[in-house]
Structure formats: structure tokens, C-alpha cells
Amino acid sequence: MAPRQRKNENMGSSSTITTRSSAAAARVTQSSARKAKTTNPSVAADPRAPKKKKAKTTNTKKKAKGPRAPQQPAEPEPAVLEGSKAIVIEHCNQCNSFKTRALQAKNGLEKGLEGVNVVVNPVKPRRGCFEIREEGGEIFVSLLDMKRPFTDMKALDMEKVISDIIEKFE
């Protein structure tokens, strides 16, 4: 059961209530002690709640900024000379095994064929795709829509594939 409430000196008779000094009668809590220690009494006495921060909002629309120059492609196309040919290696970005085989093929073809440009992913690649082709022409290796664990691509002997492509060009 809760203790009886004390009557205020102004409201009730002082004979029934044991009076204490006003400083001792006030309840002291951690927050009130902190407020009392502050140097600026106007801040401590301000009963208003602190200002709330505004929630961050994201704009889905892009802001239009003055006229822009047309954007260049992500990878600039290599300068193809009139007599030279280009080989395109397209590989998926889904797994690093695509990338390692593509770089292996690129390095082997650049060493084996002089005057031939080898380009890796000139445009966004297709998913599950590993393809080596001549630009605008013959397709040497085409593995499309592969699912994990990419056994068809991992079964490829890249040294043999590179040597076959070099033989076709000579």
C-alpha cells in the first residue's frame, strides 16, 4: 500500500504535517541534479522539448542540371585499324571463374596473334554467358544460360581453345 500523501502547506493546516525546508522537500533525481549543474540556468529551466530532427528523404527523381554532353561508354572501344580484326570475349560477372578464363583467353590471344584487338565485355554481358567470337563474324566458343556450378565452362581446356582460335586466324 502506498504511503499517504502529504498536504501542501498552502492548502492544508500546518499542524498535522511535519514541515521541512523547501530545498529538502524537493525530490532529487539524476536528471534534476544534472540540470542544476548546468551553467546556463535559462536552458535548464526551459520546459520545452528539444527540437526533433527531420527524417531523411530520398528523391527517386533525378534532378535536371543544365545541358550535358552525351555520356561515353563505360569502356572505350579500341581503335580498330582497317586491316586488323577484333575478338570479343563476353563473360558473365556472376562468378570469378568466368573472369579468370576470359583473362586467360585474352592474354593467350594477344600473345599468339599480332595485330588483333582482344576486347573483354564491350557491352553489359548476358547472365551465365561465356562467349568468344570475332567481331561481326564467326563464333568460336558459345556457352549460354549456364547454371551453377558451370560445369560446361570448367570442363573447357583453355589452352586448346586458344590454340584452335589462333590456327583459324592463320
C-alpha positions in Angstrom: 0.0 0.0 0.0 1.3 3.4 -0.9 2.1 5.9 1.8 -0.2 8.8 2.5 0.2 11.9 0.5 1.4 15.0 2.3 -0.7 18.0 2.1 0.8 21.2 0.7 1.5 24.0 3.2 -0.7 26.4 1.3 -3.7 24.0 1.1 -3.9 22.3 4.5 -3.1 23.0 8.1 0.5 23.0 9.1 -0.2 21.4 12.5 -0.9 18.0 11.0 2.0 18.0 8.6 5.7 18.0 9.6 7.2 20.7 7.5 10.6 20.6 6.0 12.5 23.3 4.3 11.6 23.8 0.6 15.1 22.7 -0.6 15.0 19.5 1.4 11.4 18.7 0.4 12.2 18.7 -3.3 12.9 15.3 -4.8 16.4 15.0 -6.2 16.8 12.7 -9.2 19.8 12.2 -11.6 18.3 14.4 -14.3 17.5 17.2 -11.9 21.0 17.1 -10.4 22.4 17.3 -14.0 20.1 20.3 -14.7 21.3 22.0 -11.5 24.9 21.7 -12.6 24.4 23.4 -15.9 25.9 26.8 -16.1 23.1 28.3 -18.2 20.0 28.5 -16.0 17.7 29.5 -18.8 18.4 26.3 -20.6 17.8 24.1 -17.5 14.6 25.9 -16.7 13.2 25.7 -20.3 10.4 23.1 -20.1 10.1 22.8 -23.9 11.1 19.6 -25.6 14.2 19.6 -27.8 13.7 20.1 -31.5 13.2 16.9 -33.4 15.4 16.1 -36.4 13.8 15.8 -39.8 13.8 12.4 -41.3 16.0 12.0 -44.4 14.1 11.5 -47.6 15.4 10.1 -50.8 14.4 11.5 -54.1 13.6 8.9 -56.8 13.7 11.6 -59.5 17.0 12.8 -60.8 17.5 16.5 -60.6 17.9 18.1 -64.0 21.1 20.0 -64.2 21.8 22.1 -67.3 22.7 20.6 -70.6 25.2 17.7 -70.5 27.5 16.2 -73.0 26.4 12.7 -74.0 27.9 10.0 -71.8 30.7 7.9 -73.2 30.5 4.1 -73.0 31.9 2.5 -69.9 34.9 1.1 -71.8 36.0 3.0 -74.8 36.1 0.9 -78.0 39.6 0.2 -79.1 40.8 1.8 -82.3 40.4 -0.9 -85.0 42.7 -0.4 -88.0 41.2 -1.2 -91.4 43.2 -4.4 -92.0 43.0 -5.7 -88.4 40.4 -7.8 -86.7 38.9 -7.8 -83.3 37.9 -10.7 -81.0 35.2 -10.1 -78.4 35.2 -12.1 -75.2 31.9 -11.9 -73.4 31.8 -13.3 -69.9 29.2 -13.1 -67.1 30.1 -11.2 -63.9 28.2 -13.7 -61.7 31.3 -15.7 -60.7 35.1 -15.2 -60.8 35.6 -18.4 -62.8 34.2 -16.5 -65.8 36.7 -13.7 -65.3 39.7 -15.9 -64.9 39.0 -17.8 -68.1 38.3 -14.6 -70.0 41.6 -13.0 -68.9 43.5 -16.3 -69.7 42.0 -16.3 -73.2 42.7 -12.6 -73.7 46.4 -12.9 -72.7 46.9 -16.0 -74.8 45.3 -14.5 -77.9 47.2 -11.2 -77.6 50.5 -13.2 -77.4 49.6 -15.5 -80.2 48.1 -13.1 -82.7 49.8 -9.9 -83.7 47.6 -7.0 -84.9 44.4 -8.5 -83.4 42.5 -6.5 -80.8 41.0 -8.5 -78.0 38.1 -6.8 -76.2 36.6 -8.1 -72.9 32.9 -7.2 -72.3 32.5 -4.2 -74.5 28.8 -4.1 -73.5 26.9 -5.4 -70.5 27.2 -9.2 -70.6 24.4 -11.7 -70.5 23.8 -13.8 -67.4 25.5 -17.2 -67.4 27.3 -16.5 -70.7 30.9 -17.2 -71.8 31.4 -16.5 -75.5 34.5 -15.9 -77.6 33.7 -14.5 -81.1 35.1 -12.5 -83.9 33.6 -9.0 -84.1 30.7 -9.2 -86.6 31.6 -12.7 -87.7 32.4 -16.2 -86.6 31.7 -17.6 -83.1 34.5 -19.7 -81.6 33.1 -20.7 -78.2 29.5 -20.1 -77.1 28.2 -21.3 -73.7 24.9 -19.6 -72.9 22.4 -19.7 -70.0 24.7 -21.8 -67.8 23.6 -22.6 -64.2 25.9 -23.2 -61.3 28.4 -24.9 -60.9 29.2 -24.0 -64.6 30.5 -27.5 -65.4 30.5 -26.9 -69.2 32.8 -23.9 -68.8 35.0 -25.5 -66.2 35.4 -28.6 -68.5 36.9 -26.4 -71.3 40.6 -26.8 -71.9 41.5 -23.1 -72.4 44.9 -23.8 -73.8 43.3 -25.9 -76.6 40.6 -23.3 -77.2 43.2 -20.6 -77.6 45.4 -22.7 -79.9 42.3 -23.5 -82.1 41.4 -19.8 -82.4 45.0 -18.9 -83.3 45.0 -21.7 -86.0 41.8 -20.3 -87.5 43.3 -16.9 -87.8 46.4 -18.1 -89.6 
